[in-house]
Amino acid sequence: MSEHPVWRYDNQMPVGREFAIFHSSNTTAQPMVYHSHHYYEIYFILRGSIHVIAEEMDLTPALGDALIYPPHCMHRVVHTDPSQPYERFYLYLTKEFLSSISTEDYNFIAELDKLTADRQRYVRPGEQAVLELVPMADEIIEAAKDTSPAGVLTNRCRMTMYLIHLLGILQKSIAPETADTTSRMSELIRYINRNAAQPLTLDQLSEVFGISKFALLHEFKAHTGVSVYQYILTRRILLAQEMIRQGSKPRQACEESGFADYAGFYRAFKARTGMSPNQYGKAQRG
């Protein structure tokens, strides 16, 4: 289980980094499983045709759209037309970084949480606004090559100013009304998300959704890139992480997030986070 790609995506942020910006393009489809990060991600498409699953939402973003994933939001991007180049830029932002640059009057985490309230993941700042953001992102990427103490501090200030500008644009954006959340797999994901802490079996899911177990397994894997079992396990670990962050003891988090035994919980938690439940709790308390 620990070797499956769904567990490795949490490590995309370079170790020890507070933030990262990427501007990339490719012409071949990039397989991606349904995954999450422990940091915020803000994503913009520049060219290409993609399909996005964000939690239980099915989205088809284009140039001028922005996707915002808070920590532990499950998402997947599928490049649907390999004949077109797929170009995008995106930011990774840790909570620690956002807290450190916040002030009493302007809290970056609170501003991002407002944008993603009510499970909103999708806004439309418009093509002109997105294209204006690209050269500023490229400037930060280029400046990151200077690893001297002064260079790092300067780029940190540059990133702070960029985020203020970016959030101002996103806060003025409209929410597109093009999300399709009614597909059978979207409904299944929503059901699992709401009942992850309860006993869930393939037989039960098959009965609730009126679909054979074989078809359910096949459709879910095609839709998300992971198996039903792997997805349920991931949701339970995310739930346990949140409980521990809020002060629950590891064994209590194990029981209340749907795990049948502590040994299985311990193995899955460490594979997902790189830490034991106790180590994770200590890290959250600082």
C-alpha positions in Angstrom: 0.0 0.0 0.0 2.7 2.5 0.9 4.2 2.2 -2.7 1.0 3.3 -4.4 1.2 6.8 -6.0 -1.7 8.1 -3.9 0.6 8.1 -0.9 3.5 9.9 -2.6 1.8 13.0 -3.8 2.0 14.6 -0.4 5.7 15.0 -1.0 5.6 17.2 -4.1 6.6 20.3 -2.1 10.4 20.2 -1.9 11.5 19.3 1.6 12.0 22.3 3.8 10.3 24.8 1.4 7.6 27.2 2.5 6.3 27.8 -1.0 6.9 26.8 -4.6 5.7 28.0 -8.0 5.8 25.9 -11.1 5.2 26.9 -14.8 5.3 23.8 -16.9 4.2 22.5 -20.3 4.1 19.1 -21.9 2.6 17.5 -25.0 1.9 14.0 -23.7 -0.8 13.0 -21.2 0.4 12.9 -17.6 -1.3 10.2 -15.6 -2.4 11.4 -12.2 -4.3 9.7 -9.4 -6.8 11.3 -7.1 -4.5 12.8 -4.4 -4.1 15.6 -1.9 -1.4 17.8 -0.3 -0.9 19.1 3.2 -0.6 22.6 1.8 -2.7 25.0 -0.3 -2.5 24.7 -4.1 -3.7 27.5 -6.5 -3.7 26.3 -10.1 -4.2 28.0 -13.5 -4.5 26.4 -16.9 -2.9 28.3 -19.8 -3.3 26.0 -22.7 -4.8 22.5 -23.3 -7.9 20.6 -22.6 -8.3 19.0 -19.1 -10.8 17.5 -16.9 -10.6 18.0 -13.1 -12.1 16.1 -10.2 -12.0 18.2 -7.0 -13.5 16.2 -4.2 -16.8 15.1 -5.7 -17.0 17.9 -8.3 -16.3 17.3 -12.0 -14.9 20.4 -13.7 -13.7 21.5 -17.1 -11.5 24.6 -16.6 -10.0 26.7 -19.4 -7.8 29.7 -19.7 -9.1 32.4 -17.4 -10.1 29.9 -14.6 -8.4 29.2 -11.3 -8.7 26.2 -9.0 -8.0 26.5 -5.3 -7.3 23.4 -3.3 -7.1 23.7 0.5 -5.0 21.2 2.5 -6.2 17.6 2.2 -8.6 18.4 -0.7 -8.7 15.3 -2.9 -8.2 16.2 -6.6 -7.2 14.8 -10.0 -6.3 16.4 -13.3 -6.7 14.5 -16.6 -5.2 15.8 -19.8 -8.0 14.9 -22.2 -6.5 16.0 -25.6 -2.9 14.9 -26.0 -2.8 16.6 -29.4 -2.7 20.0 -27.6 0.1 21.2 -25.4 -0.9 21.2 -21.8 0.5 24.4 -20.1 -0.2 25.5 -16.5 1.2 27.3 -13.6 0.5 26.6 -10.0 1.5 27.6 -6.5 2.1 25.5 -3.3 1.7 27.4 0.0 2.3 25.9 3.4 0.2 27.1 6.3 3.4 27.9 8.2 4.5 30.3 5.5 1.1 31.9 5.2 0.9 32.4 9.0 4.4 33.9 9.1 3.6 36.6 6.6 0.1 37.4 8.0 -0.6 40.3 10.2 -3.3 41.1 12.8 -5.2 42.9 10.1 -4.6 40.6 7.1 -4.6 36.8 7.5 -3.7 34.9 4.4 -5.1 31.6 5.6 -8.4 33.3 6.5 -8.5 35.0 3.0 -7.9 31.6 1.3 -10.5 29.9 3.5 -13.1 32.5 2.5 -12.4 31.7 -1.2 -13.0 27.9 -0.5 -15.9 28.3 1.8 -18.9 25.9 1.2 -16.5 23.6 -0.7 -15.9 26.2 -3.5 -12.9 25.1 -5.6 -13.4 27.0 -8.8 -13.3 30.7 -9.7 -13.0 32.7 -13.0 -10.7 35.7 -12.8 -10.7 35.9 -16.6 -8.1 35.5 -19.3 -6.5 38.9 -19.0 -6.0 38.6 -15.3 -4.5 35.1 -15.5 -2.1 36.1 -18.3 -0.9 39.1 -16.3 -0.1 36.8 -13.4 2.2 34.6 -15.4 5.2 36.9 -15.9 5.2 37.7 -12.2 5.2 34.0 -11.4 8.1 33.5 -13.8 10.0 36.2 -12.1 9.7 34.5 -8.7 10.7 31.2 -10.3 13.8 32.8 -11.9 14.7 34.6 -8.7 14.7 31.3 -6.7 18.0 30.4 -8.4 19.6 32.9 -6.1 20.0 30.8 -2.9 22.0 33.4 -1.0 20.4 34.5 2.3 19.7 37.9 0.9 18.3 36.4 -2.3 16.0 34.0 -0.4 14.7 36.8 1.8 14.1 39.1 -1.2 12.2 36.4 -3.0 10.1 35.7 0.1 9.1 39.4 0.1 8.4 39.2 -3.6 6.1 36.2 -3.0 4.3 38.0 -0.3 3.5 40.9 -2.5 2.5 38.5 -5.3 0.0 36.7 -3.1 -1.6 40.0 -2.0 -2.1 40.9 -5.7 -3.3 37.3 -6.6 -5.8 37.1 -3.7 -7.1 40.5 -4.6 -7.8 39.2 -8.2 -9.4 35.9 -6.9 -11.6 37.8 -4.5 -13.1 39.7 -7.3 -13.7 36.6 -9.5 -17.0 34.9 -10.2 -17.8 31.3 -9.6 -18.6 29.5 -12.8 -21.8 27.6 -13.0 -20.4 24.8 -15.1 -19.6 22.2 -12.5 -21.3 18.8 -13.0 -21.7 17.0 -9.7 -24.4 14.6 -10.7 -22.4 11.7 -12.2 -22.7 8.3 -10.5 -19.0 8.4 -9.4 -19.4 11.9 -8.1 -22.3 10.7 -6.0 -20.3 7.7 -4.8 -17.4 10.0 -3.8 -19.8 12.3 -1.9 -21.3 9.3 -0.1 -17.9 7.9 0.9 -16.8 11.4 2.1 -19.8 11.7 4.3 -19.6 8.2 5.7 -15.9 7.5 5.8 -15.9 7.0 9.5 -18.6 4.3 9.3 -18.2 0.7 8.2 -18.1 0.7 4.4 -18.0 -2.5 2.3 -18.1 -3.1 -1.4 -21.3 -5.0 -1.0 -22.9 -2.0 0.8 -21.8 0.5 -1.8 -22.9 -1.8 -4.7 -26.4 -2.1 -3.1 -26.7 1.7 -2.3 -25.8 2.7 -5.9 -27.5 -0.2 -7.7 -24.4 -1.2 -9.5 -22.5 -4.5 -9.7 -19.3 -4.7 -7.6 -17.2 -5.3 -10.8 -18.7 -2.3 -12.5 -18.2 -0.1 -9.4 -14.6 -1.1 -9.0 -13.9 -0.5 -12.7 -15.7 2.9 -13.0 -14.2 4.2 -9.7 -10.6 3.3 -10.7 -11.1 4.9 -14.2 -12.6 8.0 -12.6 -10.1 8.6 -9.8 -7.0 6.6 -10.6 -7.2 4.7 -7.3 -9.2 1.8 -6.0 -12.3 2.2 -3.8 -10.3 0.7 -0.9 -7.4 3.1 -1.3 -9.7 6.0 -1.5 -11.6 5.1 1.7 -8.3 4.5 3.5 -7.1 7.9 2.4 -10.2 9.7 3.5 -10.0 8.0 6.9 -6.4 9.1 7.4 -7.3 12.7 6.4 -10.1 12.6 9.0 -7.7 11.2 11.6 -5.2 13.9 10.9 -7.8 16.6 11.4 -8.9 15.0 14.7 -5.3 14.9 16.0 -4.7 18.5 14.9 -7.8 19.4 17.0 -6.4 17.6 20.1 -7.7 14.0 19.9 -5.4 11.2 21.1 -4.2 8.9 18.3 -6.2 5.9 19.6 -9.4 8.0 19.7 -8.7 9.3 16.2 -8.2 5.7 15.1 -11.6 4.6 16.5 -13.5 7.6 15.3 -12.1 7.7 11.8 -13.3 4.2 10.9 -10.3 2.0 11.4 -10.9 -1.5 12.8 -7.6 -1.8 14.6 -4.8 0.4 15.7 -2.0 -1.6 14.0 -3.6 -1.1 10.6 -4.2 2.6 11.4 -0.6 3.1 12.5 0.8 1.6 9.3 -1.5 3.5 7.0 -1.0 6.8 8.9 2.8 6.5 8.7 2.7 5.6 5.0 0.5 8.7 4.3 2.3 11.3 6.5 5.8 9.9 7.0 5.2 10.1 10.8 3.6 8.0 13.4 0.3 9.3 14.9 2.1 10.4 18.1 4.9 12.1 16.1 2.3 13.9 14.0 0.4 15.1 17.1 3.6 16.5 18.7 4.5 18.2 15.4 1.1 19.9 15.4 1.6 21.2 18.9 4.9 22.7 17.9 
